[in-house]
Amino acid sequence: MPTDRKQFLQTVRAQYLGSRMRQLREERGLTLKYIAAYLGVEFSTLARYERAEWPFRRDHVIALLDVYGVYDDATRTALVDMAHQAWRINQWVPAANQPDNAHSGDARGRGGGTVVDDWWVQQRAEELCIYANLTIPQVVQARDYATAIIAHTVPQQPLVDKLVRQLVERQQALEVDRKPETRLEILLEEPVLHRPVGGRLVLQAQLQHLARLLERPHINVRILPTRIGWHPGLHGAFTLCTMQRPYPPVALVHHLDGHLMIEADAAQRYKTAFDKLRELSLSPAESAALIATTAEET
């Protein structure tokens, strides 16, 4: 682990750990001053730990979990592991290990380290820049459209219903439950508007739902026309999370085997790709008109 705290990168793991430790402290009604005195550190030092400006020490995490009365083995192991791995960037979460709770943070990545759920990252972002080439992205999916997609991968109907409810709750957390709402800029490949996921009527309802969402000032959708030849999006869909300052950007790339979480300088490549895709896309007004027309013709 790096010894110079000035060189410490505010990784997703460090951000998650700081947020969870602050949440545990506040839930128990304990002040920064009280906990700092207990640990024998300066008030400002503990505040920097919780903001992920400095890495939480492993022994401090163990001591605080005792003070906060956290005795669940899985939770303790996950948070202590986060402290040990806080300096690591980039994560690969296998599909079988993805948690169904945005705040669990106890999935195991390739290599055995504890990783962070990507919805937790998205909820912390100021802006989500999403490039979608196959389906409407989850953040703006209508219920029936989402159900059709989830039902193809989950065999049990009760679990399908649970995951759909969870998706709706997460969508609300990105806008209704947060002020200001998370800004969304979505670039859609034109064939997505014609792919009958769930059937013609489900697709039509999804397009109408998307058209209504465009009336909200924090949501912007552009269509990438089919006539465009090679472009950087041909490598696959991705979501770029612009985090609140001073936290670095994070790129999320989903695939059949799970998802990648790419941080800091490596995420800048996705920003460059997104900017190029935006240049190739229709304007927001042209895109809105195309979505509305396609919905009528579906």
C-alpha positions as CSV (number, residue, x, y, z in Angstrom):
1,M,0.0,0.0,0.0
2,P,1.3,3.5,-0.8
3,T,2.8,5.2,2.3
4,D,2.5,8.8,1.1
5,R,-1.1,9.9,1.7
6,K,-0.6,12.9,-0.6
7,Q,-0.2,10.4,-3.5
8,F,-3.3,8.4,-2.6
9,L,-5.8,8.2,-5.4
10,Q,-9.4,8.4,-4.3
11,T,-10.4,5.0,-5.5
12,V,-14.0,3.7,-5.6
13,R,-13.1,1.2,-2.9
14,A,-11.8,4.1,-0.7
15,Q,-14.9,6.2,-1.4
16,Y,-17.2,3.3,-0.5
17,L,-15.4,2.5,2.7
18,G,-15.4,6.1,3.8
19,S,-19.1,6.5,3.0
20,R,-20.0,3.3,4.9
21,M,-17.9,4.2,8.0
22,R,-19.5,7.7,8.0
23,Q,-23.0,6.1,7.7
24,L,-22.3,3.7,10.6
25,R,-21.1,6.6,12.8
26,E,-24.1,8.8,12.0
27,E,-26.6,6.0,12.5
28,R,-25.3,5.6,16.0
29,G,-25.4,9.4,16.7
30,L,-21.6,9.7,17.3
31,T,-19.7,12.8,16.3
32,L,-16.5,13.1,14.4
33,K,-14.9,14.7,17.5
34,Y,-15.8,11.8,19.7
35,I,-14.6,9.1,17.3
36,A,-11.4,11.0,16.5
37,A,-10.6,11.2,20.2
38,Y,-11.3,7.5,20.6
39,L,-8.9,6.6,17.8
40,G,-6.3,9.1,19.0
41,V,-6.3,11.1,15.7
42,E,-7.0,14.6,14.8
43,F,-10.6,15.6,14.0
44,S,-9.5,16.6,10.4
45,T,-7.8,13.3,9.9
46,L,-11.0,11.3,10.6
47,A,-12.9,13.7,8.3
48,R,-10.3,13.0,5.5
49,Y,-10.7,9.2,6.1
50,E,-14.5,9.5,5.6
51,R,-14.1,11.6,2.4
52,A,-11.5,9.1,1.1
53,E,-8.9,11.8,0.9
54,W,-6.7,9.5,2.9
55,P,-6.9,5.7,3.1
56,F,-8.6,4.3,6.2
57,R,-6.1,2.3,8.3
58,R,-7.1,-1.4,8.7
59,D,-6.7,-1.3,12.5
60,H,-8.8,1.8,12.7
61,V,-11.6,0.1,10.7
62,I,-11.5,-2.9,13.0
63,A,-11.6,-0.7,16.1
64,L,-14.5,1.4,14.8
65,L,-16.5,-1.7,13.8
66,D,-16.3,-2.7,17.5
67,V,-17.4,0.7,18.6
68,Y,-20.3,0.8,16.1
69,G,-21.4,-2.7,17.2
70,V,-20.9,-4.3,13.8
71,Y,-20.5,-8.0,14.5
72,D,-21.8,-9.6,11.3
73,D,-18.9,-11.6,9.9
74,A,-19.6,-10.9,6.3
75,T,-20.0,-7.1,6.8
76,R,-16.8,-7.0,8.9
77,T,-14.8,-9.0,6.4
78,A,-16.0,-6.8,3.5
79,L,-15.1,-3.5,5.2
80,V,-11.8,-4.7,6.6
81,D,-10.9,-6.0,3.2
82,M,-11.8,-2.7,1.6
83,A,-9.3,-1.0,4.0
84,H,-6.6,-3.5,3.0
85,Q,-7.4,-3.0,-0.8
86,A,-8.3,0.7,-0.8
87,W,-5.4,1.7,-3.0
88,R,-6.4,-0.7,-5.8
89,I,-8.1,0.7,-8.9
90,N,-10.2,-1.1,-11.5
91,Q,-12.5,-4.0,-10.6
92,W,-13.9,-7.0,-12.4
93,V,-17.1,-8.4,-10.8
94,P,-18.1,-11.8,-12.1
95,A,-21.8,-12.1,-13.0
96,A,-22.5,-14.8,-10.5
97,N,-21.2,-12.6,-7.6
98,Q,-23.0,-9.4,-8.4
99,P,-25.0,-8.3,-5.3
100,D,-28.6,-7.5,-5.6
101,N,-28.3,-4.8,-3.0
102,A,-26.8,-1.5,-4.1
103,H,-25.3,-1.0,-0.6
104,S,-24.1,-4.5,0.2
105,G,-20.6,-3.9,-1.2
106,D,-19.7,-7.5,-0.4
107,A,-19.3,-9.1,-3.8
108,R,-16.0,-10.8,-4.5
109,G,-14.0,-9.8,-7.6
110,R,-11.5,-11.7,-9.7
111,G,-8.6,-12.2,-7.4
112,G,-10.7,-12.4,-4.3
113,G,-10.9,-8.8,-3.3
114,T,-14.1,-7.1,-2.1
115,V,-15.6,-4.9,-4.8
116,V,-18.3,-2.2,-5.0
117,D,-21.7,-2.5,-6.7
118,D,-21.9,-0.3,-9.8
119,W,-25.3,1.2,-8.9
120,W,-23.7,2.7,-5.7
121,V,-21.2,4.4,-8.0
122,Q,-23.9,5.7,-10.4
123,Q,-25.9,7.1,-7.5
124,R,-22.9,9.1,-6.4
125,A,-22.2,10.5,-9.9
126,E,-23.1,14.1,-10.9
127,E,-23.6,12.9,-14.5
128,L,-24.0,9.6,-16.3
129,C,-22.8,9.5,-19.9
130,I,-24.3,6.3,-21.4
131,Y,-23.6,4.8,-24.8
132,A,-26.1,2.0,-25.6
133,N,-25.9,0.0,-28.7
134,L,-28.3,-3.0,-28.2
135,T,-31.1,-2.0,-25.7
136,I,-32.5,1.0,-23.9
137,P,-30.2,1.5,-20.8
138,Q,-31.6,0.5,-17.4
139,V,-31.8,4.0,-16.0
140,V,-34.6,4.9,-18.4
141,Q,-36.3,1.5,-19.0
142,A,-40.0,1.3,-18.6
143,R,-41.3,-1.5,-16.3
144,D,-42.5,-3.9,-19.0
145,Y,-39.4,-3.4,-21.1
146,A,-37.2,-4.2,-18.1
147,T,-39.3,-7.2,-17.2
148,A,-38.9,-8.6,-20.7
149,I,-35.1,-8.3,-20.5
150,I,-34.7,-9.7,-16.9
151,A,-37.1,-12.6,-17.6
152,H,-34.7,-13.9,-20.3
153,T,-31.9,-14.2,-17.8
154,V,-33.7,-15.1,-14.6
155,P,-36.0,-18.2,-14.6
156,Q,-37.9,-17.7,-11.4
157,Q,-40.9,-15.3,-11.6
158,P,-40.6,-14.1,-8.0
159,L,-37.0,-13.2,-8.6
160,V,-37.9,-11.4,-11.8
161,D,-40.5,-9.3,-9.9
162,K,-37.9,-8.5,-7.2
163,L,-35.3,-7.4,-9.6
164,V,-37.8,-5.2,-11.5
165,R,-38.9,-3.5,-8.2
166,Q,-35.2,-3.0,-7.3
167,L,-34.5,-1.4,-10.7
168,V,-37.4,1.0,-10.3
169,E,-36.2,2.0,-6.8
170,R,-32.7,2.6,-8.2
171,Q,-34.1,4.8,-11.0
172,Q,-35.9,6.8,-8.4
173,A,-32.8,7.2,-6.4
174,L,-31.0,8.8,-9.4
175,E,-33.6,11.5,-9.8
176,V,-36.7,11.7,-7.5
177,D,-34.8,11.0,-4.3
178,R,-31.8,13.2,-5.1
179,K,-31.6,17.0,-5.5
180,P,-30.3,18.0,-7.9
181,E,-31.1,15.0,-10.0
182,T,-28.3,13.1,-11.6
183,R,-27.8,14.4,-15.1
184,L,-28.2,11.8,-17.8
185,E,-26.8,12.1,-21.3
186,I,-27.6,9.0,-23.4
187,L,-26.4,8.1,-26.9
188,L,-28.5,5.4,-28.5
189,E,-27.8,3.5,-31.7
190,E,-30.7,3.9,-34.1
191,P,-31.4,0.1,-34.3
192,V,-32.2,0.1,-30.6
193,L,-35.4,2.0,-31.4
194,H,-36.6,-0.8,-33.7
195,R,-35.5,-3.9,-31.7
196,P,-38.8,-5.4,-30.4
197,V,-37.7,-6.4,-26.9
198,G,-40.8,-7.9,-25.3
199,G,-42.8,-7.5,-28.5
200,R,-44.1,-4.6,-30.5
201,L,-46.4,-3.1,-27.9
202,V,-43.8,-3.3,-25.2
203,L,-41.3,-1.5,-27.4
204,Q,-43.9,1.1,-28.3
205,A,-44.6,1.8,-24.6
206,Q,-40.9,2.1,-24.0
207,L,-40.4,4.6,-26.7
208,Q,-43.3,6.7,-25.4
209,H,-41.9,6.5,-21.9
210,L,-38.5,7.7,-23.2
211,A,-40.2,10.5,-25.1
212,R,-41.9,11.7,-21.8
213,L,-38.5,11.5,-20.0
214,L,-37.0,13.9,-22.5
215,E,-39.3,16.7,-21.1
216,R,-37.2,16.6,-18.0
217,P,-34.3,19.2,-18.1
218,H,-31.7,16.8,-16.6
219,I,-32.2,14.1,-19.3
220,N,-30.7,14.4,-22.8
221,V,-30.9,11.7,-25.5
222,R,-29.1,11.6,-28.8
223,I,-29.5,9.0,-31.6
224,L,-26.5,7.7,-33.5
225,P,-27.8,7.2,-37.1
226,T,-27.4,3.8,-38.7
227,R,-25.7,5.5,-41.7
228,I,-22.6,6.2,-39.6
229,G,-19.8,3.8,-40.4
230,W,-17.0,3.0,-38.0
231,H,-17.0,4.8,-34.7
232,P,-15.5,4.2,-31.2
233,G,-18.7,2.8,-29.9
234,L,-18.3,-0.4,-32.0
235,H,-16.1,-1.7,-29.1
236,G,-19.2,-2.0,-27.0
237,A,-21.6,-0.2,-24.7
238,F,-20.4,1.7,-21.6
239,T,-21.4,4.1,-18.9
240,L,-19.1,7.0,-17.9
241,C,-19.7,8.3,-14.4
242,T,-18.6,11.9,-13.8
243,M,-18.1,12.0,-10.0
244,Q,-18.3,14.9,-7.7
245,R,-15.0,16.8,-7.3
246,P,-12.3,15.8,-6.4
247,Y,-13.2,12.2,-7.2
248,P,-11.9,10.8,-10.5
249,P,-14.2,9.5,-13.2
250,V,-15.3,5.9,-13.4
251,A,-16.3,3.9,-16.5
252,L,-18.6,0.8,-16.3
253,V,-18.5,-1.8,-19.0
254,H,-21.0,-4.7,-18.7
255,H,-20.7,-8.1,-20.5
256,L,-21.9,-11.7,-20.1
257,D,-19.3,-12.6,-17.5
258,G,-20.0,-9.6,-15.2
259,H,-18.8,-6.0,-15.4
260,L,-15.7,-4.0,-15.3
261,M,-15.2,-0.9,-13.2
262,I,-12.5,1.3,-14.8
263,E,-11.1,4.2,-12.8
264,A,-9.1,7.4,-13.0
265,D,-6.8,7.9,-16.1
266,A,-8.0,4.7,-17.8
267,A,-11.6,6.1,-17.7
268,Q,-10.5,9.1,-19.7
269,R,-10.4,6.9,-22.8
270,Y,-14.2,6.4,-22.5
271,K,-14.7,10.2,-22.1
272,T,-12.8,10.7,-25.4
273,A,-14.9,8.0,-27.1
274,F,-18.2,9.5,-25.8
275,D,-17.3,13.0,-27.0
276,K,-16.6,11.6,-30.4
277,L,-19.9,9.7,-30.5
278,R,-21.7,12.8,-29.4
279,E,-20.3,14.6,-32.4
280,L,-21.6,11.9,-34.7
281,S,-25.1,11.8,-33.2
282,L,-28.2,13.7,-34.1
283,S,-29.1,16.8,-32.1
284,P,-31.4,16.5,-29.1
285,A,-34.3,18.0,-31.1
286,E,-33.8,15.7,-34.1
287,S,-33.4,12.7,-31.8
288,A,-36.6,13.5,-29.9
289,A,-38.5,13.8,-33.1
290,L,-37.1,10.5,-34.3
291,I,-38.1,8.7,-31.1
292,A,-41.6,10.1,-31.3
293,T,-42.0,9.2,-34.9
294,T,-40.7,5.7,-34.4
295,A,-43.1,5.2,-31.4
296,E,-46.1,6.2,-33.7
297,E,-45.0,3.8,-36.4
298,T,-44.2,0.8,-34.2
